[in-house]
Amino acid sequence: MIKSNQTLFSQFLLLGLPIPVEHQELFFTLFVSMYLTTVLGNLIIIILILLDSHLHTPMYFFLSNLSFSDLCFSSVTMPKLLQNMQSQDTSITYAGCLTQMYFFDLFGGLEIFLLVVMAYDRYVAICLPLHYTSIMSLKLCVCAVLISWVFNMLYSMLYTLLLARLSFCEDNMIRHFFCDMSALLKLACSDIYINELMIFILGGPLVVIPFLLIVVSYVQIIFSILKASSTRAIYKVFSTCGSHLTVVSLFYGTVIGLYFCPSENNFTAKEASIAMMYTVVTPMLNPFIYSLRNRDIKEALIKVLIKKIPL
C-alpha cells in the first residue's frame, strides 16, 4: 500500500525560520554578523593556541579542538540558512540533505565528547594535581580526540545510512531550517522502527552518559574545593572551571529543551529559537566565554597584537 502511493523526491524544501517577511532583511543581517563572529572568534582561539607555546597544554589542546568543532558545527547549517533567506528557492537535494545531517550529527556528537574530556582534564588538574602530567600525557590527549572523531564518524554514518533506506512520499517539506533527523523521520512513509530504536539505543545514551560524567567530575571538583582552606585557591578553581561549566550549561540546556521536551506542533517559534541557540549562539559565545575568563588566552592575544604593531 505504501509503495503504491510512494513518490520519490530528488529534493526537499526547507521551511526555514518563522520570520515575518518585513523582518527578513534585519534577521539576515543579524545572522550574517553572528556567523562571521563565530568563524572569526573560533579561528582566533585556534591560531592563538597554535602560535603560543605556553598554550601547548592538554586543556588548550582540547579547547582548540572544541573551537574547530564549533566552527564546523555552525558552518553545517548557517550558510544554507542565509542562502535560503535571500533566495526564493529553499530546496536542498536529497544527497545534500543526507550530507548535512551526517556532518550535523558528527560535529554535534564531537562537541559532546570534547566537553566530557575537558571536564576530566579539569578533574585531574584539581583533584590529582601531582599526577596531572603523567595522566594527561600527549598520547592520552591525542587518543581521546581520535577516539571521539572515529566514534562520531561511525555513528553519524550509521544514522545516515539508516535514513537513506527510508522512502519519502507526498510531502517533501522539512519543517525546520536544516535537515534535522526528527523532522525527516516525520516525512517517511516506510517503517521507521529501526531508526527510532537506534536513536533510543545510541542517541539517548550519547547525550545522557556524557552529561552524567561531566556532573560526576564537577561533584568531585566541588568536594575538592571545599577541602581547600585558601580563598585564593578556591577563586582560582572557579575561574578555571567557570568557562567550561558555562559552555556545558548553554549546550546541554538547549539540546535538552529541544529534543527531550519537544513541542506538540511541527516547528514552533520556541523550537526555532532553541535550535538557533545551540547551532549558532553557543558556538559564537564559546570564544568570548573562554577568552574573557581566561588570563592565558588574553595574554596570548596581547602578545600577538604587540608583535603586529610596529613601535
Disulfide bonds with the S-S distance in Angstrom:
Cys97-Cys179 2.06
Cys169-Cys189 2.36
